[in-house]
């Protein structure tokens, strides 16, 4: 057998031979004729270089590699959640600092003094971040009777991971670090189903039960001892020219000791949910709620039908026995 017949793959950049194409076909891969070289070259010409479009404008001037951000995020989150041995921390914290400095350089932060200041302030915040995450674990235990213990929450609850990443990203957001915090929030969103903009201000002892579908917008402010359930949106009102709202407060304020049940939509920068309020499931709120309020929908009346033998249920089409199948 010839040397090229023995290969099941080809080196990167090498156009497969006919024998290789046949092997791919047998393995369920490429079948039929390859794309003509002229079509490939046409695609290369159209895709290469910086074109006159917004994607080219964004990418051609250089962007931070999302994989680098994800790797740093995982390392830093793990340090805050799972690493308590002093000798490990002495070796790990300098690595986190060094890699953050590299990310800041990659993101276009200018000047060694600016980078050093951001890195120093972030490392100084680690103890405070650890305490905040611990408070969130405690809030989850107090708010979820299904939790068997703190260890189960710390290692398996998606809300804790999302909040840990958010609290890290928020520290960078406050220091006007470009792009990196946003990549971090979307990474957490992808992994947990919880979408928290890094700009959102979240108080202590915060709990998101289940978490799937929760959305918390950039200018949201959340007080202490707040509990949300799945599907809650703390969002902005939609207007025709949304660009004019950039930089303004567009998302609600939720004060201390508030519970918001599943599916509730609370919208608008002027909307304030007062201290101690309870917001029921699936409500739509665009106006402020006073402290101690209880907001629920006027529920539709459920109609229960009793089935009678031989009769179709309401809204069920009867079988036509004479119709041929």
Buried (B, 14 or more C-beta within 10 A) or exposed (E): EEEEEEBEEBEEEEEBBEBBBBBBEEEEEBEEEEEEEEEEEEEEEEEEEEEEEEEEEEEEEEBBEBEBBBEBBEBBBEBBBEBEEEEEBEEBBEEBBEBBBBBBEBBEBEEEEEBEEBBEEBBEBBEEBBEBBBBBBBBBBEBBEEBEEEEBBBEEBBBBBBBBBBBBBBBBBBBEBBBBBBBBBBBBBEBBBBBBBBBBBBBBBBBBBBBEBBBBBBBBBBBBBBBBBBBBBBBBBEEEEEEEBEEEBBBBBBBBBBBBBBBBBBBBBEBBBBBBBBBBBEBEBEEBBEBEBEBEEEEEEEEEEEEEEEEEEEEEEEEEEEEEE
